[in-house]
Amino acid sequence: MVTATNAAVVAADRVLHAQMGNPRWRGQRINEQLTTLRQAVGNNPRLPSKAQLKRARYTPITLKWRDAAELSHRIASNQLLNQNTRDASTYGVIIDVAELWERFVLHWAAQATAENVIHGTKATAGQHLLRSGLDPGAGLGRLYPDIMIGPIADHSACSALIDAKYKPLTDPRGVDREDLYQVHAYSLSFKPAMSLLAYPLVHERSARAEKLSPWTSTAGSRLDFLRLPTNEQDCIAALSSWLQSSEAQSVDRAARW
């Protein structure tokens, strides 16, 4: 494999390992891969420049490492997200950063509320998008929201729903259309009082979708767009504030009726 690519991945692993604080976070397969990479470039390689990465040549077999090298370079340079990202995909060889963000939000959501918090991607928490008119037990399009708060026993309704999005929330890009379709489908199937698309807070500029929150879906449920801080206490505070403001709005609406 290309030396610059090896060096970028090992350098990114060093940065992540310093932050994780748990020697078992990588898993056996990743440990084995990193051992091989370190044998090629050493334990503390110099981070290659972007120009060196661009000059790297890949075979059809090693081409998949190009995106991993670019992501690793951003991690090692402390530039994990960039609003000029070519598309909504996130590539990772060291860890699945999109899943890491989802679990980060899940963990601190559980600290922000006294209600029950469920990881919606568990098979037991899914709902079907479509039901057969001939066979009520048959369904199509299984839905698994990331996080459900205060769901009832059969998961057909919940007080709040959160979908973690590991991508920048900035204009002019705004909210990806497929994400809007996804959260709307969740609101119809799980009937939450409010839903949240949660993005990482990586800069000060705010998108129109966040500035004008809350929004109301055609199903009548509340939808917010919010960038969450990436440190523990601030993230808990932001989630707690969102839940409390949503609850206060629901009480006020009920009082007026």
C-alpha positions as CSV (number, residue, x, y, z in Angstrom):
1,M,0.0,0.0,0.0
2,V,1.1,3.6,-0.6
3,T,3.3,4.9,2.2
4,A,1.6,8.3,2.5
5,T,-1.7,6.5,3.0
6,N,-0.3,4.2,5.7
7,A,1.2,7.2,7.5
8,A,-2.1,9.2,7.4
9,V,-4.1,6.3,8.9
10,V,-1.5,5.6,11.7
11,A,-1.3,9.3,12.5
12,A,-5.1,9.5,12.8
13,D,-5.2,6.5,15.0
14,R,-2.7,8.1,17.4
15,V,-4.9,11.2,17.7
16,L,-8.0,9.1,18.3
17,H,-6.3,6.8,20.8
18,A,-5.2,9.8,22.9
19,Q,-8.9,10.9,23.1
20,M,-10.6,7.6,23.7
21,G,-8.8,6.5,26.9
22,N,-9.8,2.9,26.5
23,P,-7.2,0.5,24.9
24,R,-10.0,-1.9,23.8
25,W,-11.9,0.7,21.6
26,R,-10.5,-0.5,18.3
27,G,-11.4,-4.2,18.3
28,Q,-9.3,-7.2,17.2
29,R,-9.6,-6.8,13.5
30,I,-8.6,-3.1,13.5
31,N,-5.7,-3.8,15.9
32,E,-4.4,-6.4,13.4
33,Q,-4.6,-3.9,10.5
34,L,-2.9,-1.2,12.4
35,T,-0.1,-3.5,13.5
36,T,0.6,-4.2,9.8
37,L,0.5,-0.4,9.0
38,R,2.9,0.4,11.8
39,Q,5.4,-2.1,10.6
40,A,5.4,-0.2,7.3
41,V,5.7,3.4,8.6
42,G,6.6,3.1,12.3
43,N,4.6,4.0,15.4
44,N,5.0,7.8,15.1
45,P,5.1,8.7,11.4
46,R,5.0,12.3,10.2
47,L,1.6,13.3,8.8
48,P,1.9,13.5,5.0
49,S,0.9,16.7,3.3
50,K,-2.3,16.9,1.2
51,A,-0.1,17.2,-1.9
52,Q,1.6,13.9,-1.0
53,L,-1.8,12.2,-0.6
54,K,-2.9,13.5,-4.0
55,R,0.2,12.2,-5.6
56,A,-0.4,8.7,-4.2
57,R,-1.2,6.0,-6.8
58,Y,-3.7,3.3,-6.1
59,T,-4.5,0.0,-7.8
60,P,-8.1,-1.1,-8.3
61,I,-7.7,-3.3,-5.1
62,T,-6.3,-0.5,-2.9
63,L,-8.5,2.4,-4.3
64,K,-10.9,2.1,-1.3
65,W,-8.0,3.4,0.9
66,R,-8.0,6.8,-0.8
67,D,-11.1,8.0,1.0
68,A,-9.8,6.5,4.2
69,A,-6.6,8.4,3.8
70,E,-8.4,11.7,3.2
71,L,-10.6,11.2,6.3
72,S,-7.5,10.2,8.4
73,H,-5.7,13.3,7.3
74,R,-8.7,15.5,8.5
75,I,-8.7,13.6,11.8
76,A,-5.0,14.0,12.4
77,S,-5.2,17.7,11.4
78,N,-8.3,18.3,13.7
79,Q,-10.5,19.0,10.7
80,L,-13.0,16.2,11.0
81,L,-15.8,17.9,9.2
82,N,-15.8,20.3,6.3
83,Q,-18.7,22.0,4.6
84,N,-17.2,21.4,1.2
85,T,-17.5,17.6,1.6
86,R,-18.2,16.1,-1.8
87,D,-21.2,14.1,-0.7
88,A,-23.1,12.9,2.4
89,S,-21.0,9.7,2.7
90,T,-18.6,9.2,5.5
91,Y,-15.8,6.7,5.1
92,G,-13.7,5.1,7.9
93,V,-11.2,2.4,8.3
94,I,-10.2,3.1,11.9
95,I,-13.8,3.5,13.2
96,D,-17.2,4.2,11.7
97,V,-17.4,7.9,12.7
98,A,-21.1,8.2,11.8
99,E,-21.9,5.3,14.2
100,L,-19.6,6.9,16.8
101,W,-21.6,10.2,16.6
102,E,-24.9,8.3,16.9
103,R,-23.7,6.5,20.1
104,F,-22.3,9.8,21.4
105,V,-25.7,11.4,21.1
106,L,-27.4,8.3,22.5
107,H,-25.2,8.2,25.6
108,W,-25.7,11.8,26.5
109,A,-29.4,11.8,25.7
110,A,-29.8,9.2,28.4
111,Q,-28.1,11.7,30.8
112,A,-30.3,14.6,29.7
113,T,-33.7,13.0,30.7
114,A,-35.3,10.9,33.3
115,E,-37.4,9.2,30.7
116,N,-36.6,5.8,29.1
117,V,-34.1,6.1,26.2
118,I,-34.0,3.3,23.6
119,H,-31.4,2.8,20.9
120,G,-33.9,2.6,18.0
121,T,-31.6,0.6,15.7
122,K,-32.3,-2.5,17.8
123,A,-34.5,-4.9,15.8
124,T,-37.1,-4.9,18.5
125,A,-37.7,-1.2,18.1
126,G,-38.4,-1.1,14.3
127,Q,-41.7,-0.4,12.5
128,H,-42.6,-1.0,8.9
129,L,-43.1,1.8,6.5
130,L,-45.9,-0.1,4.6
131,R,-48.4,-2.7,5.7
132,S,-50.1,-5.2,3.4
133,G,-53.8,-4.7,2.9
134,L,-54.2,-8.5,2.4
135,D,-52.0,-9.7,5.3
136,P,-51.8,-7.3,8.3
137,G,-48.7,-9.1,9.5
138,A,-46.7,-8.4,6.4
139,G,-44.7,-5.2,6.0
140,L,-42.2,-3.5,3.8
141,G,-39.5,-0.9,4.6
142,R,-38.3,-1.5,8.1
143,L,-37.7,1.8,10.0
144,Y,-35.1,2.1,12.7
145,P,-34.7,5.6,14.2
146,D,-31.5,6.2,16.1
147,I,-32.9,7.2,19.5
148,M,-36.4,7.1,21.0
149,I,-37.3,8.7,24.3
150,G,-40.2,7.6,26.5
151,P,-41.6,5.0,24.1
152,I,-44.5,2.8,25.1
153,A,-44.1,-0.9,25.3
154,D,-44.7,-1.8,21.7
155,H,-42.6,1.1,20.3
156,S,-45.6,2.4,18.2
157,A,-45.3,5.8,19.8
158,C,-42.8,7.8,21.7
159,S,-42.5,11.3,23.3
160,A,-39.4,12.3,21.4
161,L,-37.3,10.9,18.6
162,I,-33.7,11.8,17.7
163,D,-31.8,11.0,14.5
164,A,-28.0,11.7,14.6
165,K,-26.5,13.1,11.4
166,Y,-22.7,13.1,11.1
167,K,-22.5,15.9,8.6
168,P,-22.3,19.7,8.6
169,L,-25.4,21.7,8.9
170,T,-24.6,24.8,6.9
171,D,-26.1,26.9,4.1
172,P,-26.3,26.7,1.2
173,R,-26.2,22.9,1.6
174,G,-28.8,23.0,4.4
175,V,-30.7,19.8,5.2
176,D,-30.3,16.9,2.8
177,R,-33.6,15.9,1.2
178,E,-33.3,12.2,2.0
179,D,-32.9,13.2,5.7
180,L,-36.2,15.1,5.6
181,Y,-38.0,12.2,4.0
182,Q,-36.5,9.8,6.6
183,V,-37.6,11.8,9.6
184,H,-41.0,12.5,8.2
185,A,-41.5,8.7,7.8
186,Y,-40.4,8.3,11.4
187,S,-42.9,10.8,12.6
188,L,-45.7,9.0,10.8
189,S,-44.8,5.5,12.1
190,F,-43.7,6.3,15.7
191,K,-45.9,9.4,16.3
192,P,-43.5,11.4,18.5
193,A,-44.6,14.7,20.0
194,M,-41.3,16.1,18.7
195,S,-38.4,15.0,16.5
196,L,-34.8,16.2,16.3
197,L,-32.1,15.9,13.6
198,A,-28.9,16.3,15.7
199,Y,-25.7,17.5,13.9
200,P,-22.2,18.1,15.4
201,L,-21.4,21.7,16.2
202,V,-18.1,22.4,14.4
203,H,-18.3,26.1,13.6
204,E,-20.3,29.2,14.6
205,R,-22.3,29.7,11.4
206,S,-25.9,28.6,11.7
207,A,-28.1,27.2,8.9
208,R,-31.6,28.5,8.1
209,A,-33.1,25.2,9.2
210,E,-31.7,25.7,12.7
211,K,-32.4,29.4,13.0
212,L,-36.1,28.9,12.2
213,S,-36.7,25.8,14.4
214,P,-39.1,24.5,15.5
215,W,-40.8,23.3,12.3
216,T,-44.2,21.5,12.0
217,S,-44.5,18.5,9.8
218,T,-47.6,17.7,7.7
219,A,-48.3,15.0,10.3
220,G,-48.6,17.8,12.9
221,S,-45.5,16.9,15.0
222,R,-42.7,19.2,16.0
223,L,-39.4,19.0,14.2
224,D,-36.1,20.7,15.2
225,F,-32.7,21.0,13.7
226,L,-29.9,21.4,16.2
227,R,-26.1,21.3,16.2
228,L,-24.9,19.7,19.4
229,P,-21.6,20.5,21.2
230,T,-19.0,17.7,21.1
231,N,-18.1,17.8,24.8
232,E,-20.0,16.0,27.5
233,Q,-21.5,18.7,29.7
234,D,-22.5,21.1,26.9
235,C,-24.1,18.3,24.9
236,I,-26.1,17.2,27.9
237,A,-27.2,20.8,28.6
238,A,-28.2,21.3,24.9
239,L,-30.3,18.1,24.8
240,S,-31.9,18.8,28.2
241,S,-32.8,22.4,27.1
242,W,-34.3,21.0,23.9
243,L,-36.4,18.4,25.7
244,Q,-37.6,21.0,28.3
245,S,-38.5,23.6,25.7
246,S,-40.5,21.0,23.8
247,E,-42.3,19.8,26.9
248,A,-43.1,23.4,27.8
249,Q,-44.5,24.1,24.4
250,S,-46.7,21.0,24.6
251,V,-48.1,22.1,28.0
252,D,-48.7,25.6,26.7
253,R,-50.5,24.3,23.6
254,A,-52.7,22.0,25.7
255,A,-53.6,24.9,28.1
256,R,-54.7,27.1,25.2
257,W,-57.0,24.3,23.9
